[in-house]
Amino acid sequence: MMNNGKIIHFDCFAGVSGDMVLGALFALGVSSKDIEIGIRQLGIETFSISVETVDRSGISSVRAIVEAPDQKNHRHLPEIERMIDGSGLSEWVKSSSKAIFLNLAKAEARVHGIPLEKVHFHEVGALDSIIDVVGSCIGFEILGATRFTSSKLHVGSGFVDMAHGKFPVPPPAVAELLREIPFYSTEIEGELVTPTGAAIVSTLCERFGPVTSFEVSGTGYGAGGRDHKGFPNTLRLMIGQEAQSGSEAESLAVLETNVDDLDGEGISYAVEQLLDNGALDCWLTPIQMKKGRPATMISVLARRPDIDRLGSLLLTETSSLGYRLSEVTRVCLRREEVSVSTSFGPVPVKKVVRPDGNVTFKVEHDSLKEIARSREISLTDLRDMINQEVADYMDSK
């Protein structure tokens, strides 16, 4: 998926569950048939997805009903990952779906105090829950969404009956998934945030709180199964673009590790792999470790859904035994990519409006290299000539 896609905002005033997400996606125009085609690539054939419009306290909402006769409700994480990896789904859908299940497995492991590989999912391992997760990711991709935000999560109140007894809301696995994520409780009784819903939102969303600088192009309501009196039990998904302004802030993560026994070629390859697999940026810092050993600190800037994948790459492509993870906020000016016709052909240009109103631009370096090689022109001379042509073009606008 491209980074210039749309944003989906989860408005979880009545919580969130997997079927509510699917219902809201159908309300936004995603076809259930397209979801079914994608799910069949998992090797799942005996299932159905029905869609109905219902009233939730005066709000017309779409309810998604997944029926999947499944005699096996308990699955381990590797089995689910094999189902996903063996499909013909896109790499984004695969990696996002696996990241959601991985976060869920980590939460279960912390709750039960067992190693990750011994976690087996109960109800969440059933086919209907797998369809909810993978189907939601398929729907996000169909809509062209590449970024996700969420409101605070309304978790409900009271107690819920579970396999091991009666537990308070939010139940243990949900509470683990919502670590460092704002949620609240009201007088509405019941479990409003399910483990599947919490896993989807906590994995994909990069920011939690009120909508800011958001131009909404569509709204869809996904109904929950219960119809509370005087309370709209529905999830609102809003899709759109960030409103155009001078700058934007987003919550990101930085992964860092120190290596002192990897040569320059190995480090270069690791950085290349990180950038090719979704890292927003990657930089190297020369440092001195204990006993005076020279080393290199590798720093990776990443969005929340990419943390586990990039962390795994760090440990695979370097000699490091671990990495540090910290939350950061990035503020950056908005950029617009335009194509400018020049005497050397069209070239991609990044256009930026500065806070004082001045417009600056930068020609993509890789395009300059290609032109310089094909025309056998000095890169320095070519840059000067094209920059002048682009400046003349910008002045004419």
Summary of the structure (lengths in Angstrom):
residues: 397
radius of gyration: 23.9
end to end distance: 30.8
largest distance: 74.5
contacts: 1264
relative contact order: 0.13
helix: 37%
strand: 34%
